Amino acid sequence: MSSASRVLPGFGLSLGFTLAYLSLIVLIPLSAVFFKTATMDFERFWSVVASDRVVASYKLSFGMSLLAAAINVVFGLMLAWAIVRYSFPGKKIVDALVDLPFALPTAVAGISLTALYAPNGWLGQLLEPLGIKIAFGPYGVLVALVFIGLPFVVRTVQPIIEDFDIGFEEAAASLGASRWQTFRRVVFPALLPALLTGFALAFARAVGEYGSVIFIAGNIPFVSEITPLMIITRLEEFDYEGATAIASVMLIVSFILLLVINLLQGWTARSTRRSA
Amino acid sequence: MSIAIQSIAKSFGSFRALDDVSLDLPRGELVALLGPSGCGKTTLLRIIAGLETADAGRILLDGQDATEKHVRERQVGFVFQHYALFRHMSVFENVAFGMRVKPRKERLADTEIRRRVNELLDLVQLGWLKDRYPAQLSGGQRQRIALARALAVEPQVLLLDEPFGALDAKVRKELRRWLRRLHDELHISSVFVTHDQEEALEVADRIVLMNRGRIEQVGTPRQIYEEPATSFAYSFIGNVNAFHGKIEGNFVRVGGDLLPHARTDLTDGEPVVAYARPHDTEIIGDAPEVAGVAARVNRVLSNGGISRVELIANGPERGGAKDYFEVEVSSEELSRMALENGQRVRLRSRRLSLFRDQASG
């Protein structure tokens, strides 16, 4: 195709700019992580990234991030649905509240969640007798990650629900489908691509979260230490290679998980976008 | 299934969509709910379907009270204006949907569902599209698939909301004829909503003419066209010339002119609107002693055997605009009259229908 025959001009320019920008902002800083890591020999690399304490932190970080994103998908969907479909007093306020985790400094979130869920906090003292311990343990990590990830799901699903014509649900009902069948067969498939995007965003945010988790987790080795904390610890010891080594493992795992989610999202979007 | 609508009322906020509407629709007919937008026709259809609940009144389906029944249980097939086909399902799965969501003990075997879907797709003549997705179909094809999907649950009543509203003129006409043929084959009681009088007159067995939340007239297309019962019915259906004036003995005074009429039940001075169809209106020469409304020839449109003459009233403006009239004459008559643009003539009618003028009375 010659450039003269293109209807939309500027392909070369925009691709060039995109690549240059992406390199400057994302690729070069990230590759620095790998270059720094490459100065280590493999044995030392392995001893850092595969040490028991660090492995325990991977499990906690990725496990809790996936779990938090899953929880956010369920409740974020409910929240977005309520905001779009129903009108109730204070709806605008609820809508604005959703964005608050975006705006709040994460440390503030961490401190207030800790105060709330600590054994002597408002909620903590109610849960303590039941044997449920939130703050200063792995579930504290989960609570913080759910908190910061919520807006991502709500804000990605909300416009899709707004566009979702109520006629589809009416059509399903007129054909005899129950509410549950309508949700499972008609509504959910239409929202799935957006839900997956929301899941990916909430997950990515959770994996990278540091500020809020540090305050509530208690940071007990092998129990409630997240991977970003392990990196900071290395940095404080001036062990830059060790820090980048753990960071590169985190990057690779995150990248693979996000790639899988994106592929899944693309696949579901293709099967629903065969639409006008 | 016969449908009985008893004193249905429905308001949206302060807007009265339906105002004490009662109607009986016998089994097996194809009925058109006709009216301008905002007249309540779609609301009435949705209330029959159970997609909307009435503020007052009852709906009986086959004599059984269905007012409280959920749309799931009413055994109605509903075809939406914008089709509402499920985008992530193939045409086949869309049609099969109603059969697949049945409770397990009522559900047909998979092979039986497959057979029925193929049968329905053949009925709408789109079997070859069964593996496509809605986005890959034209508007007319989507509408037919939506119809097949509604028929799959073997409804007792078929309800169609502006079924051809979103289609272009040619496809509309085809689908109209096709719907009529389909109805003649299946004899399923059907109600469709339209704002297009031509559509209603051409397709329906019976027309329910609505205006401002009320029923104006119910009748066969012929009755509706030839014997409009109200002023609204006259002005909404077909082309019509309207003369606004006051009763003066055996005449209607329109501005400075007189139109003869044959009614005896009207008192002098009463404001009226006199309606005449273009083919019942005649053009006569301009002379002050003959009765007739003075007008000026604006344009002569001749195509084929019937020509249309467009005229502008000589009288004063009404509501900021001059009245326009239209007269249909045969081509021979037209050449005999030798009309020229701007020529002054008078109009009168062989068949004048008078209604009390609510606007000025």
Contacts between the chains, C-beta under 8 A, distances in Angstrom:
chain1	res1	chain2	res2	distance
A	165	B	82	7.2
A	165	B	84	6.8
A	167	B	80	5.0
A	167	B	82	6.5
A	167	B	84	4.1
A	168	B	84	5.3
A	168	B	86	6.6
A	170	B	51	5.4
A	170	B	71	7.5
A	170	B	78	7.3
A	170	B	80	7.3
A	170	B	84	7.1
A	171	B	78	7.0
A	171	B	80	6.0
A	171	B	84	4.0
A	171	B	86	7.7
A	171	B	149	8.0
A	172	B	86	7.8
A	172	B	97	7.3
A	172	B	101	7.6
A	173	B	51	7.7
A	173	B	70	7.6
A	173	B	71	5.0
A	173	B	72	5.8
A	174	B	49	6.4
A	174	B	51	7.1
A	174	B	71	5.2
A	174	B	72	7.6
A	174	B	76	6.5
A	174	B	77	7.1
A	174	B	78	4.2
A	174	B	150	7.5
A	175	B	97	5.5
A	175	B	98	3.8
A	175	B	101	6.7
A	175	B	149	6.9
A	175	B	150	7.5
A	175	B	152	7.6
A	175	B	153	5.7
A	176	B	72	5.3
A	176	B	98	5.6
A	176	B	101	5.6
A	176	B	102	6.4
A	176	B	153	5.8
A	177	B	72	7.4
A	177	B	97	7.4
A	177	B	98	8.0
A	177	B	101	4.2
A	178	B	72	7.3
A	178	B	101	7.3
A	181	B	101	4.8
A	185	B	86	7.8
A	185	B	97	7.4
A	185	B	101	7.1
A	186	B	86	5.8
A	189	B	88	4.6
A	190	B	87	7.0
A	190	B	88	6.5
A	271	B	88	5.7
A	272	B	87	5.8
A	272	B	88	4.3
A	273	B	87	7.9
A	273	B	135	7.7
A	274	B	87	6.7
A	274	B	88	7.6
A	274	B	133	3.6
A	274	B	134	7.5
A	274	B	135	4.8
A	274	B	136	6.6
A	275	B	87	3.4
A	275	B	88	7.5
A	275	B	133	6.9
A	275	B	134	6.2
A	275	B	135	4.3
A	276	B	87	7.8
A	276	B	134	7.1
A	276	B	135	4.9
